[in-house]
Amino acid sequence: MALRNILTEEDPALYKISRPVTKFDQRLHTLLDDMAETLRASNGVGLAAPQVGVLRRAVLVVETNVPEGEEEILLELINPEIISAEGEQCGSEGCLSVPEQFGLVRRPEKVTVRAQDRNGNWFERVGEGLTARCFCHEIDHLDGILFTSLAERMLTEEEIQSGEF
C-alpha cells in the first residue's frame, strides 16, 4: 500500500467524468488499498478515485453510523449509482480536494446506492445522515462535480471556528 497525492480544485482532472471499472483485478485492489491508506492518513470520511488522479468510478466512504464502541466500516463502492433518495438535510460540507473550505450543501437524508465490490459482485447499501451525504459527495466526484458548485454559500473562517452555522 502507498499514500497517493490528493488533487486539489485547480486540477482539471477533478472536473472530468470518470469511466466505469470493467476489470476487477489486482490493479483495482491496489488502487482501493492505496486509497484506503490515503483516506486514513488524511482523516477524511470519503475519497473518490479522481481525487487521486484515476478517472475510474470507484469511491470509499466511511460508515460512521455504527453501534457505540464498534469500529467504523470502510465501504468500497465500484461503479456506484444512487437508486433512491429521501428526506433532506442541509449542513456543512468539506472536501480533501478543497482544503480548509466548507460550505452549506443540501443533500438527501437517506440514500440507497447500488454498487459493485472489489470482486465485481453487486450489492445495495443504505446510508443515512453523514453517510448519505458522503455517498452523494463522492459519487458527484465521479461526474466531475465539486461541492463548491452546489453550496448555498461558503462558510466564513469565523463560522468554521465557532461551529455556528
Buried (B, 14 or more C-beta within 10 A) or exposed (E): EEBBEBBEEEBEBBBEEBEEBEEBEEEBEEBBBBBBBBBBEBEBBBBBBBBBEBBBBBBBBBBEEEEEEEEEEBBBBBBBEBEEBEEEBEBBBBBBBBEEBBBBBBBBBBBBBBBBBBEBEEEEBEBBBBBBBBBBBBBBBBEBBBBBEBBEEBBEEEBBEEEEB
